[in-house]
């Protein structure tokens, strides 16, 4: 963003006069604000992929390349194992959804 370009606006940011606790939001004005395509793309990818993958580069930088990759592979192995356990449990109990699997394995809530 150049210095001569106006700042990006978002309908999710409150529109206030700068004072008070934000109760004086003008929703009519906020509904007509514009958001740039890059911001929309980043927000959608963050929602779809999740915050974990977005923070992965920083985690690898902080842990170091060797330890970071090692921890990443360890977490991948644990995920593989836990998904395998879920699949085996679902096959053994002959259920087709995660909700039904939880109910069959743990019993009814209450």
Backbone as XML, in Angstrom:
<?xml version="1.0"?>
<chain id="A" units="angstrom">
  <residue number="1" name="UNK">
    <atom name="N" x="0.855" y="-1.174" z="0.000"/>
    <atom name="CA" x="0.000" y="0.000" z="0.000"/>
    <atom name="C" x="0.893" y="1.227" z="0.000"/>
  </residue>
  <residue number="2" name="UNK">
    <atom name="N" x="0.670" y="2.111" z="-0.966"/>
    <atom name="CA" x="1.449" y="3.328" z="-1.070"/>
    <atom name="C" x="0.998" y="4.372" z="-0.067"/>
  </residue>
  <residue number="3" name="UNK">
    <atom name="N" x="1.801" y="5.406" z="0.062"/>
    <atom name="CA" x="1.473" y="6.457" z="1.011"/>
    <atom name="C" x="0.278" y="7.288" z="0.565"/>
  </residue>
  <residue number="4" name="UNK">
    <atom name="N" x="0.039" y="7.374" z="-0.762"/>
    <atom name="CA" x="-1.057" y="8.196" z="-1.248"/>
    <atom name="C" x="-2.382" y="7.439" z="-1.329"/>
  </residue>
  <residue number="5" name="UNK">
    <atom name="N" x="-2.371" y="6.120" z="-1.050"/>
    <atom name="CA" x="-3.603" y="5.340" z="-1.095"/>
    <atom name="C" x="-4.337" y="5.451" z="0.243"/>
  </residue>
  <residue number="6" name="UNK">
    <atom name="N" x="-5.669" y="5.456" z="0.204"/>
    <atom name="CA" x="-6.417" y="5.507" z="1.460"/>
    <atom name="C" x="-6.316" y="4.164" z="2.181"/>
  </residue>
  <residue number="7" name="UNK">
    <atom name="N" x="-6.442" y="4.145" z="3.494"/>
    <atom name="CA" x="-6.365" y="2.887" z="4.234"/>
    <atom name="C" x="-7.556" y="1.995" z="3.885"/>
  </residue>
  <residue number="8" name="UNK">
    <atom name="N" x="-7.336" y="0.683" z="4.007"/>
    <atom name="CA" x="-8.413" y="-0.263" z="3.764"/>
    <atom name="C" x="-9.452" y="-0.143" z="4.868"/>
  </residue>
  <residue number="9" name="UNK">
    <atom name="N" x="-10.685" y="-0.352" z="4.497"/>
    <atom name="CA" x="-11.770" y="-0.260" z="5.459"/>
    <atom name="C" x="-12.434" y="-1.613" z="5.582"/>
  </residue>
  <residue number="10" name="UNK">
    <atom name="N" x="-12.999" y="-1.901" z="6.727"/>
    <atom name="CA" x="-13.638" y="-3.189" z="6.972"/>
    <atom name="C" x="-14.986" y="-2.984" z="7.630"/>
  </residue>
  <residue number="11" name="UNK">
    <atom name="N" x="-16.012" y="-3.760" z="7.229"/>
    <atom name="CA" x="-17.310" y="-3.634" z="7.882"/>
    <atom name="C" x="-17.308" y="-4.202" z="9.296"/>
  </residue>
  <residue number="12" name="UNK">
    <atom name="N" x="-16.294" y="-4.973" z="9.654"/>
    <atom name="CA" x="-16.249" y="-5.560" z="10.986"/>
    <atom name="C" x="-15.616" y="-4.644" z="12.020"/>
  </residue>
  <residue number="13" name="UNK">
    <atom name="N" x="-14.961" y="-3.593" z="11.557"/>
    <atom name="CA" x="-14.385" y="-2.636" z="12.491"/>
    <atom name="C" x="-15.452" y="-1.643" z="12.893"/>
  </residue>
  <residue number="14" name="UNK">
    <atom name="N" x="-15.445" y="-1.288" z="14.163"/>
    <atom name="CA" x="-16.484" y="-0.375" z="14.625"/>
    <atom name="C" x="-16.248" y="1.023" z="14.083"/>
  </residue>
  <residue number="15" name="UNK">
    <atom name="N" x="-17.335" y="1.715" z="13.822"/>
    <atom name="CA" x="-17.288" y="3.082" z="13.329"/>
    <atom name="C" x="-17.794" y="3.959" z="14.468"/>
  </residue>
  <residue number="16" name="UNK">
    <atom name="N" x="-16.869" y="4.599" z="15.168"/>
    <atom name="CA" x="-17.247" y="5.421" z="16.313"/>
    <atom name="C" x="-16.669" y="6.813" z="16.150"/>
  </residue>
  <residue number="17" name="UNK">
    <atom name="N" x="-17.038" y="7.659" z="17.044"/>
    <atom name="CA" x="-16.510" y="9.015" z="17.017"/>
    <atom name="C" x="-15.195" y="9.114" z="17.793"/>
  </residue>
  <residue number="18" name="UNK">
    <atom name="N" x="-14.680" y="7.980" z="18.242"/>
    <atom name="CA" x="-13.418" y="7.974" z="18.971"/>
    <atom name="C" x="-13.584" y="7.985" z="20.469"/>
  </residue>
  <residue number="19" name="UNK">
    <atom name="N" x="-14.754" y="8.214" z="20.961"/>
    <atom name="CA" x="-14.959" y="8.223" z="22.395"/>
    <atom name="C" x="-15.973" y="7.173" z="22.790"/>
  </residue>
  <residue number="20" name="UNK">
    <atom name="N" x="-16.061" y="6.903" z="24.040"/>
    <atom name="CA" x="-17.048" y="5.946" z="24.537"/>
    <atom name="C" x="-16.561" y="4.513" z="24.408"/>
  </residue>
  <residue number="21" name="UNK">
    <atom name="N" x="-17.516" y="3.601" z="24.598"/>
    <atom name="CA" x="-17.159" y="2.181" z="24.614"/>
    <atom name="C" x="-17.527" y="1.458" z="23.326"/>
  </residue>
  <residue number="22" name="UNK">
    <atom name="N" x="-17.827" y="2.171" z="22.262"/>
    <atom name="CA" x="-18.146" y="1.547" z="20.984"/>
    <atom name="C" x="-19.623" y="1.302" z="20.783"/>
  </residue>
  <residue number="23" name="UNK">
    <atom name="N" x="-20.480" y="1.754" z="21.701"/>
    <atom name="CA" x="-21.919" y="1.552" z="21.557"/>
    <atom name="C" x="-22.524" y="2.456" z="20.487"/>
  </residue>
  <residue number="24" name="UNK">
    <atom name="N" x="-21.802" y="3.487" z="20.066"/>
    <atom name="CA" x="-22.345" y="4.438" z="19.111"/>
    <atom name="C" x="-21.941" y="4.080" z="17.678"/>
  </residue>
  <residue number="25" name="UNK">
    <atom name="N" x="-21.994" y="2.785" z="17.328"/>
    <atom name="CA" x="-21.622" y="2.322" z="15.997"/>
    <atom name="C" x="-22.715" y="2.690" z="15.003"/>
  </residue>
  <residue number="26" name="UNK">
    <atom name="N" x="-22.313" y="3.262" z="13.895"/>
    <atom name="CA" x="-23.244" y="3.574" z="12.815"/>
    <atom name="C" x="-23.236" y="2.394" z="11.851"/>
  </residue>
  <residue number="27" name="UNK">
    <atom name="N" x="-24.165" y="1.445" z="12.039"/>
    <atom name="CA" x="-24.177" y="0.225" z="11.250"/>
    <atom name="C" x="-24.498" y="0.497" z="9.784"/>
  </residue>
  <residue number="28" name="UNK">
    <atom name="N" x="-25.283" y="1.508" z="9.513"/>
    <atom name="CA" x="-25.605" y="1.870" z="8.123"/>
    <atom name="C" x="-24.337" y="2.292" z="7.390"/>
  </residue>
  <residue number="29" name="UNK">
    <atom name="N" x="-23.520" y="3.074" z="8.062"/>
    <atom name="CA" x="-22.267" y="3.527" z="7.457"/>
    <atom name="C" x="-21.275" y="2.365" z="7.361"/>
  </residue>
  <residue number="30" name="UNK">
    <atom name="N" x="-21.221" y="1.527" z="8.367"/>
    <atom name="CA" x="-20.287" y="0.408" z="8.377"/>
    <atom name="C" x="-20.625" y="-0.627" z="7.316"/>
  </residue>
  <residue number="31" name="UNK">
    <atom name="N" x="-21.882" y="-0.779" z="6.953"/>
    <atom name="CA" x="-22.290" y="-1.784" z="5.968"/>
    <atom name="C" x="-21.795" y="-1.437" z="4.570"/>
  </residue>
  <residue number="32" name="UNK">
    <atom name="N" x="-21.440" y="-0.185" z="4.313"/>
    <atom name="CA" x="-21.023" y="0.234" z="2.978"/>
    <atom name="C" x="-19.521" y="0.416" z="2.867"/>
  </residue>
  <residue number="33" name="UNK">
    <atom name="N" x="-18.760" y="-0.037" z="3.829"/>
    <atom name="CA" x="-17.313" y="0.072" z="3.772"/>
    <atom name="C" x="-16.756" y="-0.928" z="2.767"/>
  </residue>
  <residue number="34" name="UNK">
    <atom name="N" x="-15.577" y="-0.664" z="2.235"/>
    <atom name="CA" x="-14.929" y="-1.519" z="1.240"/>
    <atom name="C" x="-13.725" y="-2.216" z="1.852"/>
  </residue>
  <residue number="35" name="UNK">
    <atom name="N" x="-13.471" y="-3.430" z="1.379"/>
    <atom name="CA" x="-12.312" y="-4.213" z="1.806"/>
    <atom name="C" x="-11.585" y="-4.650" z="0.550"/>
  </residue>
  <residue number="36" name="UNK">
    <atom name="N" x="-10.266" y="-4.621" z="0.573"/>
    <atom name="CA" x="-9.482" y="-5.010" z="-0.591"/>
    <atom name="C" x="-9.455" y="-6.523" z="-0.798"/>
  </residue>
  <residue number="37" name="UNK">
    <atom name="N" x="-9.207" y="-6.930" z="-2.034"/>
    <atom name="CA" x="-9.142" y="-8.342" z="-2.403"/>
    <atom name="C" x="-8.052" y="-9.080" z="-1.620"/>
  </residue>
  <residue number="38" name="UNK">
    <atom name="N" x="-6.861" y="-8.513" z="-1.438"/>
    <atom name="CA" x="-5.839" y="-9.239" z="-0.666"/>
    <atom name="C" x="-6.286" y="-9.545" z="0.772"/>
  </residue>
  <residue number="39" name="UNK">
    <atom name="N" x="-6.969" y="-8.596" z="1.411"/>
    <atom name="CA" x="-7.446" y="-8.832" z="2.773"/>
    <atom name="C" x="-8.497" y="-9.930" z="2.817"/>
  </residue>
  <residue number="40" name="UNK">
    <atom name="N" x="-9.394" y="-9.917" z="1.839"/>
    <atom name="CA" x="-10.418" y="-10.950" z="1.780"/>
    <atom name="C" x="-9.770" y="-12.311" z="1.569"/>
  </residue>
  <residue number="41" name="UNK">
    <atom name="N" x="-8.794" y="-12.383" z="0.667"/>
    <atom name="CA" x="-8.110" y="-13.649" z="0.391"/>
    <atom name="C" x="-7.385" y="-14.152" z="1.639"/>
  </residue>
  <residue number="42" name="UNK">
    <atom name="N" x="-6.713" y="-13.270" z="2.348"/>
    <atom name="CA" x="-6.011" y="-13.692" z="3.566"/>
    <atom name="C" x="-6.982" y="-14.139" z="4.651"/>
  </residue>
  <residue number="43" name="UNK">
    <atom name="N" x="-8.080" y="-13.428" z="4.824"/>
    <atom name="CA" x="-9.070" y="-13.816" z="5.828"/>
    <atom name="C" x="-9.704" y="-15.156" z="5.497"/>
  </residue>
  <residue number="44" name="UNK">
    <atom name="N" x="-10.025" y="-15.376" z="4.216"/>
    <atom name="CA" x="-10.625" y="-16.649" z="3.822"/>
    <atom name="C" x="-9.640" y="-17.798" z="3.988"/>
  </residue>
  <residue number="45" name="UNK">
    <atom name="N" x="-8.392" y="-17.592" z="3.593"/>
    <atom name="CA" x="-7.411" y="-18.668" z="3.746"/>
    <atom name="C" x="-7.158" y="-18.961" z="5.210"/>
  </residue>
  <residue number="46" name="UNK">
    <atom name="N" x="-7.159" y="-17.950" z="6.046"/>
    <atom name="CA" x="-6.994" y="-18.166" z="7.480"/>
    <atom name="C" x="-8.165" y="-18.959" z="8.050"/>
  </residue>
  <residue number="47" name="UNK">
    <atom name="N" x="-9.378" y="-18.671" z="7.590"/>
    <atom name="CA" x="-10.550" y="-19.394" z="8.078"/>
    <atom name="C" x="-10.563" y="-20.827" z="7.576"/>
  </residue>
  <residue number="48" name="UNK">
    <atom name="N" x="-10.161" y="-21.046" z="6.338"/>
    <atom name="CA" x="-10.195" y="-22.386" z="5.760"/>
    <atom name="C" x="-9.050" y="-23.238" z="6.290"/>
  </residue>
  <residue number="49" name="UNK">
    <atom name="N" x="-7.853" y="-22.714" z="6.265"/>
    <atom name="CA" x="-6.674" y="-23.490" z="6.644"/>
    <atom name="C" x="-6.502" y="-23.524" z="8.154"/>
  </residue>
  <residue number="50" name="UNK">
    <atom name="N" x="-6.788" y="-22.438" z="8.791"/>
    <atom name="CA" x="-6.647" y="-22.374" z="10.235"/>
    <atom name="C" x="-5.443" y="-21.556" z="10.650"/>
  </residue>
  <residue number="51" name="UNK">
    <atom name="N" x="-5.483" y="-21.123" z="11.874"/>
    <atom name="CA" x="-4.421" y="-20.266" z="12.387"/>
    <atom name="C" x="-3.120" y="-21.034" z="12.566"/>
  </residue>
  <residue number="52" name="UNK">
    <atom name="N" x="-3.199" y="-22.334" z="12.774"/>
    <atom name="CA" x="-1.991" y="-23.136" z="12.987"/>
    <atom name="C" x="-1.051" y="-23.092" z="11.804"/>
  </residue>
  <residue number="53" name="UNK">
    <atom name="N" x="-1.595" y="-23.273" z="10.613"/>
    <atom name="CA" x="-0.743" y="-23.286" z="9.427"/>
    <atom name="C" x="-0.237" y="-21.893" z="9.102"/>
  </residue>
  <residue number="54" name="UNK">
    <atom name="N" x="-1.001" y="-20.872" z="9.436"/>
    <atom name="CA" x="-0.558" y="-19.506" z="9.192"/>
    <atom name="C" x="0.613" y="-19.157" z="10.112"/>
  </residue>
  <residue number="55" name="UNK">
    <atom name="N" x="0.624" y="-19.684" z="11.327"/>
    <atom name="CA" x="1.698" y="-19.417" z="12.273"/>
    <atom name="C" x="2.884" y="-20.354" z="12.150"/>
  </residue>
  <residue number="56" name="UNK">
    <atom name="N" x="2.816" y="-21.323" z="11.241"/>
    <atom name="CA" x="3.883" y="-22.312" z="11.098"/>
    <atom name="C" x="5.243" y="-21.712" z="10.752"/>
  </residue>
  <residue number="57" name="UNK">
    <atom name="N" x="5.341" y="-20.766" z="9.832"/>
    <atom name="CA" x="6.666" y="-20.194" z="9.551"/>
    <atom name="C" x="7.323" y="-19.564" z="10.782"/>
  </residue>
  <residue number="58" name="UNK">
    <atom name="N" x="6.537" y="-18.876" z="11.592"/>
    <atom name="CA" x="7.102" y="-18.268" z="12.796"/>
    <atom name="C" x="7.528" y="-19.341" z="13.792"/>
  </residue>
  <residue number="59" name="UNK">
    <atom name="N" x="6.740" y="-20.406" z="13.915"/>
    <atom name="CA" x="7.100" y="-21.495" z="14.829"/>
    <atom name="C" x="8.398" y="-22.163" z="14.385"/>
  </residue>
  <residue number="60" name="UNK">
    <atom name="N" x="8.551" y="-22.383" z="13.092"/>
    <atom name="CA" x="9.797" y="-22.977" z="12.588"/>
    <atom name="C" x="10.977" y="-22.050" z="12.804"/>
  </residue>
  <residue number="61" name="UNK">
    <atom name="N" x="10.763" y="-20.759" z="12.645"/>
    <atom name="CA" x="11.849" y="-19.801" z="12.875"/>
    <atom name="C" x="12.280" y="-19.804" z="14.337"/>
  </residue>
  <residue number="62" name="UNK">
    <atom name="N" x="11.296" y="-19.858" z="15.236"/>
    <atom name="CA" x="11.606" y="-19.830" z="16.665"/>
    <atom name="C" x="12.275" y="-21.126" z="17.134"/>
  </residue>
  <residue number="63" name="UNK">
    <atom name="N" x="11.822" y="-22.270" z="16.620"/>
    <atom name="CA" x="12.374" y="-23.560" z="17.053"/>
    <atom name="C" x="13.679" y="-23.888" z="16.356"/>
  </residue>
  <residue number="64" name="UNK">
    <atom name="N" x="13.908" y="-23.315" z="15.213"/>
    <atom name="CA" x="15.066" y="-23.690" z="14.411"/>
    <atom name="C" x="14.625" y="-24.709" z="13.370"/>
  </residue>
  <residue number="65" name="UNK">
    <atom name="N" x="15.362" y="-24.802" z="12.295"/>
    <atom name="CA" x="14.946" y="-25.648" z="11.189"/>
    <atom name="C" x="14.917" y="-27.124" z="11.575"/>
  </residue>
  <residue number="66" name="UNK">
    <atom name="N" x="15.977" y="-27.615" z="12.207"/>
    <atom name="CA" x="16.048" y="-29.038" z="12.561"/>
    <atom name="C" x="14.973" y="-29.452" z="13.557"/>
  </residue>
  <residue number="67" name="UNK">
    <atom name="N" x="14.908" y="-28.758" z="14.674"/>
    <atom name="CA" x="13.915" y="-29.076" z="15.696"/>
    <atom name="C" x="12.505" y="-28.810" z="15.185"/>
  </residue>
  <residue number="68" name="UNK">
    <atom name="N" x="12.332" y="-27.735" z="14.430"/>
    <atom name="CA" x="11.012" y="-27.396" z="13.892"/>
    <atom name="C" x="10.488" y="-28.477" z="12.962"/>
  </residue>
  <residue number="69" name="UNK">
    <atom name="N" x="11.333" y="-28.935" z="12.040"/>
    <atom name="CA" x="10.917" y="-30.000" z="11.119"/>
    <atom name="C" x="10.690" y="-31.296" z="11.887"/>
  </residue>
  <residue number="70" name="UNK">
    <atom name="N" x="11.543" y="-31.575" z="12.879"/>
    <atom name="CA" x="11.359" y="-32.775" z="13.701"/>
    <atom name="C" x="10.032" y="-32.755" z="14.445"/>
  </residue>
  <residue number="71" name="UNK">
    <atom name="N" x="9.702" y="-31.630" z="15.051"/>
    <atom name="CA" x="8.423" y="-31.505" z="15.751"/>
    <atom name="C" x="7.243" y="-31.587" z="14.791"/>
  </residue>
  <residue number="72" name="UNK">
    <atom name="N" x="7.400" y="-31.009" z="13.615"/>
    <atom name="CA" x="6.345" y="-31.075" z="12.604"/>
    <atom name="C" x="6.095" y="-32.522" z="12.180"/>
  </residue>
  <residue number="73" name="UNK">
    <atom name="N" x="7.164" y="-33.277" z="11.965"/>
    <atom name="CA" x="7.019" y="-34.693" z="11.593"/>
    <atom name="C" x="6.430" y="-35.509" z="12.740"/>
  </residue>
  <residue number="74" name="UNK">
    <atom name="N" x="6.825" y="-35.203" z="13.980"/>
    <atom name="CA" x="6.256" y="-35.907" z="15.134"/>
    <atom name="C" x="4.759" y="-35.646" z="15.250"/>
  </residue>
  <residue number="75" name="UNK">
    <atom name="N" x="4.344" y="-34.403" z="15.037"/>
    <atom name="CA" x="2.917" y="-34.083" z="15.103"/>
    <atom name="C" x="2.155" y="-34.741" z="13.956"/>
  </residue>
  <residue number="76" name="UNK">
    <atom name="N" x="2.787" y="-34.838" z="12.784"/>
    <atom name="CA" x="2.149" y="-35.525" z="11.654"/>
    <atom name="C" x="1.957" y="-36.999" z="11.985"/>
  </residue>
  <residue number="77" name="UNK">
    <atom name="N" x="2.949" y="-37.620" z="12.622"/>
    <atom name="CA" x="2.834" y="-39.026" z="13.000"/>
    <atom name="C" x="1.737" y="-39.231" z="14.046"/>
  </residue>
  <residue number="78" name="UNK">
    <atom name="N" x="1.666" y="-38.336" z="15.025"/>
    <atom name="CA" x="0.609" y="-38.440" z="16.036"/>
    <atom name="C" x="-0.779" y="-38.243" z="15.421"/>
  </residue>
  <residue number="79" name="UNK">
    <atom name="N" x="-0.881" y="-37.330" z="14.464"/>
    <atom name="CA" x="-2.156" y="-37.123" z="13.780"/>
    <atom name="C" x="-2.535" y="-38.358" z="12.980"/>
  </residue>
  <residue number="80" name="UNK">
    <atom name="N" x="-1.572" y="-38.945" z="12.273"/>
    <atom name="CA" x="-1.803" y="-40.173" z="11.507"/>
    <atom name="C" x="-2.300" y="-41.284" z="12.435"/>
  </residue>
  <residue number="81" name="UNK">
    <atom name="N" x="-1.654" y="-41.447" z="13.578"/>
    <atom name="CA" x="-2.039" y="-42.480" z="14.530"/>
    <atom name="C" x="-3.445" y="-42.242" z="15.077"/>
  </residue>
  <residue number="82" name="UNK">
    <atom name="N" x="-3.756" y="-40.998" z="15.460"/>
    <atom name="CA" x="-5.063" y="-40.726" z="16.051"/>
    <atom name="C" x="-6.192" y="-40.877" z="15.028"/>
  </residue>
  <residue number="83" name="UNK">
    <atom name="N" x="-5.959" y="-40.479" z="13.780"/>
    <atom name="CA" x="-6.968" y="-40.674" z="12.744"/>
    <atom name="C" x="-7.143" y="-42.163" z="12.474"/>
  </residue>
  <residue number="84" name="UNK">
    <atom name="N" x="-6.049" y="-42.923" z="12.503"/>
    <atom name="CA" x="-6.144" y="-44.373" z="12.348"/>
    <atom name="C" x="-6.978" y="-45.004" z="13.456"/>
  </residue>
  <residue number="85" name="UNK">
    <atom name="N" x="-6.784" y="-44.533" z="14.685"/>
    <atom name="CA" x="-7.591" y="-45.031" z="15.809"/>
    <atom name="C" x="-9.069" y="-44.708" z="15.613"/>
  </residue>
  <residue number="86" name="UNK">
    <atom name="N" x="-9.363" y="-43.501" z="15.143"/>
    <atom name="CA" x="-10.749" y="-43.127" z="14.884"/>
    <atom name="C" x="-11.367" y="-44.015" z="13.806"/>
  </residue>
  <residue number="87" name="UNK">
    <atom name="N" x="-10.622" y="-44.280" z="12.742"/>
    <atom name="CA" x="-11.145" y="-45.112" z="11.655"/>
    <atom name="C" x="-11.372" y="-46.539" z="12.128"/>
  </residue>
  <residue number="88" name="UNK">
    <atom name="N" x="-10.409" y="-47.099" z="12.864"/>
    <atom name="CA" x="-10.575" y="-48.462" z="13.380"/>
    <atom name="C" x="-11.759" y="-48.551" z="14.338"/>
  </residue>
  <residue number="89" name="UNK">
    <atom name="N" x="-11.927" y="-47.556" z="15.182"/>
    <atom name="CA" x="-13.062" y="-47.543" z="16.112"/>
    <atom name="C" x="-14.382" y="-47.448" z="15.363"/>
  </residue>
  <residue number="90" name="UNK">
    <atom name="N" x="-14.426" y="-46.609" z="14.343"/>
    <atom name="CA" x="-15.648" y="-46.466" z="13.556"/>
    <atom name="C" x="-15.988" y="-47.763" z="12.832"/>
  </residue>
  <residue number="91" name="UNK">
    <atom name="N" x="-14.982" y="-48.445" z="12.305"/>
    <atom name="CA" x="-15.228" y="-49.729" z="11.629"/>
    <atom name="C" x="-15.686" y="-50.781" z="12.634"/>
  </residue>
  <residue number="92" name="UNK">
    <atom name="N" x="-15.058" y="-50.833" z="13.802"/>
    <atom name="CA" x="-15.426" y="-51.826" z="14.809"/>
    <atom name="C" x="-16.843" y="-51.609" z="15.328"/>
  </residue>
  <residue number="93" name="UNK">
    <atom name="N" x="-17.248" y="-50.355" z="15.476"/>
    <atom name="CA" x="-18.589" y="-50.043" z="15.977"/>
    <atom name="C" x="-19.612" y="-49.899" z="14.846"/>
  </residue>
  <residue number="94" name="UNK">
    <atom name="N" x="-19.140" y="-49.974" z="13.602"/>
    <atom name="CA" x="-19.998" y="-49.848" z="12.412"/>
    <atom name="C" x="-20.815" y="-48.559" z="12.413"/>
  </residue>
  <residue number="95" name="UNK">
    <atom name="N" x="-20.113" y="-47.461" z="12.594"/>
    <atom name="CA" x="-20.743" y="-46.139" z="12.532"/>
    <atom name="C" x="-20.088" y="-45.349" z="11.405"/>
  </residue>
  <residue number="96" name="UNK">
    <atom name="N" x="-20.796" y="-44.322" z="10.924"/>
    <atom name="CA" x="-20.300" y="-43.565" z="9.782"/>
    <atom name="C" x="-20.052" y="-42.094" z="10.068"/>
  </residue>
  <residue number="97" name="UNK">
    <atom name="N" x="-20.342" y="-41.603" z="11.271"/>
    <atom name="CA" x="-20.101" y="-40.192" z="11.569"/>
    <atom name="C" x="-19.334" y="-40.063" z="12.884"/>
  </residue>
  <residue number="98" name="UNK">
    <atom name="N" x="-18.647" y="-38.958" z="12.999"/>
    <atom name="CA" x="-17.866" y="-38.698" z="14.214"/>
    <atom name="C" x="-18.783" y="-38.561" z="15.421"/>
  </residue>
  <residue number="99" name="UNK">
    <atom name="N" x="-19.919" y="-37.918" z="15.231"/>
    <atom name="CA" x="-20.876" y="-37.738" z="16.324"/>
    <atom name="C" x="-21.378" y="-39.085" z="16.839"/>
  </residue>
  <residue number="100" name="UNK">
    <atom name="N" x="-21.738" y="-39.979" z="15.923"/>
    <atom name="CA" x="-22.220" y="-41.302" z="16.323"/>
    <atom name="C" x="-21.108" y="-42.105" z="16.980"/>
  </residue>
  <residue number="101" name="UNK">
    <atom name="N" x="-19.891" y="-41.982" z="16.467"/>
    <atom name="CA" x="-18.755" y="-42.677" z="17.067"/>
    <atom name="C" x="-18.543" y="-42.228" z="18.508"/>
  </residue>
  <residue number="102" name="UNK">
    <atom name="N" x="-18.604" y="-40.922" z="18.749"/>
    <atom name="CA" x="-18.432" y="-40.410" z="20.108"/>
    <atom name="C" x="-19.550" y="-40.909" z="21.021"/>
  </residue>
  <residue number="103" name="UNK">
    <atom name="N" x="-20.776" y="-40.914" z="20.527"/>
    <atom name="CA" x="-21.913" y="-41.381" z="21.334"/>
    <atom name="C" x="-21.785" y="-42.867" z="21.643"/>
  </residue>
  <residue number="104" name="UNK">
    <atom name="N" x="-21.391" y="-43.677" z="20.642"/>
    <atom name="CA" x="-21.258" y="-45.119" z="20.859"/>
    <atom name="C" x="-20.093" y="-45.440" z="21.792"/>
  </residue>
  <residue number="105" name="UNK">
    <atom name="N" x="-18.993" y="-44.733" z="21.637"/>
    <atom name="CA" x="-17.802" y="-45.013" z="22.436"/>
    <atom name="C" x="-17.911" y="-44.485" z="23.864"/>
  </residue>
  <residue number="106" name="UNK">
    <atom name="N" x="-18.531" y="-43.344" z="24.048"/>
    <atom name="CA" x="-18.561" y="-42.699" z="25.355"/>
    <atom name="C" x="-19.901" y="-42.760" z="26.055"/>
  </residue>
  <residue number="107" name="UNK">
    <atom name="N" x="-20.942" y="-43.157" z="25.343"/>
    <atom name="CA" x="-22.269" y="-43.205" z="25.942"/>
    <atom name="C" x="-22.979" y="-41.873" z="25.797"/>
  </residue>
  <residue number="108" name="UNK">
    <atom name="N" x="-24.222" y="-41.863" z="26.166"/>
    <atom name="CA" x="-25.031" y="-40.644" z="26.066"/>
    <atom name="C" x="-24.604" y="-39.634" z="27.132"/>
  </residue>
  <residue number="109" name="UNK">
    <atom name="N" x="-24.654" y="-38.334" z="26.818"/>
    <atom name="CA" x="-24.253" y="-37.339" z="27.807"/>
    <atom name="C" x="-25.255" y="-37.256" z="28.947"/>
  </residue>
  <residue number="110" name="UNK">
    <atom name="N" x="-24.740" y="-36.895" z="30.102"/>
    <atom name="CA" x="-25.644" y="-36.662" z="31.221"/>
    <atom name="C" x="-25.418" y="-37.485" z="32.412"/>
  </residue>
</chain>
